[in-house]
Amino acid sequence: MTTALGHAAAGLSAADLQQLLSLPYSASDPLALFPPEFRFDPRQGQPLQLPAEPVSPAAWVPAFGHSAQQRATDVSGLRQTAQLLQIAGLAQRQETDAADHLLKPPAAGDFEFFSVPAGTQAPVLLALEPGKGLLYVWLPASLQWALLDHPQDHLLASCLQTRGAAWRAEVSTQATGHSRLFVPTDEGLACITPDVPGLAFSVSYVGQAPAMGSPIQWMGQIWAPLRMADGTVQIVSCDLQGQPGPGVTLAALPAEVGALQTPVADARRAMWLSDAGRLVLNRRSAGGVDAVFLPWPEGLTPAFDFGAPYLASNGELWQLCWNSGQKIYEYLNLTAAQEMRMQALQPRMSTGGVNFRFAQRQRTAPWEEPDQGHDGAEVAIVLPMVESTASQNILGLRLDNTSGLAGMLRSSERMRTALVLDEGTRQTAFAVLTVAMPWRLRWFVHGGVLWAFHAQLQSIQGWELQA
């Protein structure tokens, strides 16, 4: 027996196959498997029970569950998701409450999570450890993780160049229930097709050189920058089926560029930011693309620790920077034709469309101060992590303000952290944890549950979302 993608059936339990493939079943023999088109048991002629129609929520793509650009004004690559992110029974929850669900991680490691169909009727939960090239799937009936295997290579190429907050992925899902994952690796842009019924995956690589930045979907293609052996940078592309497309080559970049930060893209350009400047892929009016590397203005250093670039209501993107000459923070416009800067009294954390001043969500630009400012004695700071563009809710972390925002983000000490949902008019803490660098928490949505993973915790915690 083989799967639709040609892999040998992996011998999953009948209960797992029924759930993953939404197969009909017999009331008298629930574990007997029948093809999806069967309506009667061929052995006895009795009608088969039909499974409930699988719910097909939006895919969750790490790191922040984004969706591809649908309108000319959309910007991708920010800390935003199109999912609602409304926790069930939030008004009755307290930060000392236990999570609704606990899930054991696949193994020790720092994982990224996908919720996508993978040769299945409904989305499955996949866990990828980029540094080790390991890909797991959660089996819902067996209640255990299983490792997906490549028929020849067994493992996926690892990713050591692009890690942590700079890591992100792209996904394309076919009507047949198959998905392709596009992730950065040290062997190029990996195009992975997981086949869960076969506990297998296939993979191809575009570029065959280390990725120095994560991929982003732009102009209907997946783009990623690779560092070639001769020092040049090649921005490779492929279509949503993984077929290589045209690329752009740049001369060697400054040595201090290093790994690139999470890319962002609007209708006109895709950008990868770095300590030395930004790599920009521009759309030509006559068709095609070109690329350029733009150093930061003299004396400016980008401050990436404070989240995503700020997306203004007019569609312009602003990056927080430190002006070493004037000893002040400034926001630099990334999309204007002429250089534009705005001075800021202090840095603020941003998801893209929303920024926080201490523990308060702001409805103004991050360089604007309220008429009645704080005196610096605020006892809490909220770090916004994910913004729902559908509900305007913000998932965040609330911590005690002991050393200011900049000092806190430099600390590696364990911190007591409340998980909060900010709805604009109220802010509710629904859990608490104590870990070092809590901003490395990975959020994801699967099966109608909001999950939170941190490499230092023994369990992945989950909370029911409002239907």
Buried (B, 14 or more C-beta within 10 A) or exposed (E): EEBEBEBEEBEBEBBBBBBBBBBBBBEEEEEBBBEEEBEEBEEEEEEBEEBEEBEEBBBBBBBBBBBBBEEEEBBBBBBBBBBBBBBBEBEEBEBEBEBBBEBEBBEEBBBBBBBBBBBBBBBBBBBBBBBBBBBBBBBBBEEEBBBBBBEEEEBBBBBEBBBEEBBBBBBBBEEEBBBBBBBBBBBBBBBBBBBBBBBBBBBBBBBEBBBBBBBBBBBEBBBBBBBBEEEBBBBBBBBBEBEBBEBBEBEEBEEEBBBBBBBBBBBBBBBBBBBBBBBBBBBEEEEEBEBEBEEBEEEBEBBBBBBBBBBBEEBBBBBBBBBEEEEEBBBBBBBEEEEEBBEBEBBBBBBBBBBBBBBBBBEEBBBEBEEEEEEEEBEBBBBBBBBBBBBBBBBBBBBBBEEBBBEBBEEEEEBEBBBBBBBEEEBBBBBBBEBEBBBBBBBBBBBEBBBBBBBBBEBBBBBBBEE
